Amino acid sequence: MNTLHSLFWKQGQTQIARKDLATVAKAREAVKILTGLIREGAEWQLQHLELHEKRLGELRDRIKTEAKEDENMKRLQGIAGVGAIVAYAFVAHVGDGSRFDSGAQIRLRQNSRIFKFLWTIT
């Protein structure tokens, strides 16, 4: 979105804020004020954003489906604040936990970058 936002500035359209580009639908509407190659570039970026959003939606659906079927993931989702995506990532990262001697060892692994990232996207 930052790259898309910069295109508005290049054409002197400073009234467009990032919030005006928060969704592809809003961005599509905003792009109409651009002209020439800048508009073409913005439309190209929007096409790619749509493809990425579509793929992310497909992956979320797939994760939710798998999280309903896996016993470890279902158990994890019983914890407040743990949804399908976090449960999926935890099981992918930790497995069933059998390789650890205690829960404390697993707790230390929660400080890894993967969990910090996951809490920001869910």
C-alpha positions, 0 to 999 in steps of 0.5 A: 500500500505504501508504494500505491500511496506514493503514486498519488503523491507523485501526481500531487494528489495529497488528499489521498490518505493510506486509510483511503487505500485500506481495501482494494475496493477503496483503492480502486475508487481512489485510483480513478483520479490518477492519469497516464502511466501513473494510473496504469501502474496503480491499476497493475499494483491493484491487480497484484493485491487482488491476487494476493488477497485471493490467495490469502483467503484460500490459505485461511480457509484451508487452515481453518478446515485442517484446524477443525480436523486435527485433534492437537489444533482443536485442543489449542483452540480451546485456549482463549485467544488462540484461533485456527491460524495460531493453532496451525502455526504452533502445531507446525512449529512444535508438533505434538510436543512429545520431543520436549521434556516439559511445558517450560521448554515449549514456552521458551519457543514462544518467544521466537519470531514466528509467534511474534509475527503470527500475533500481528496477522491474526 
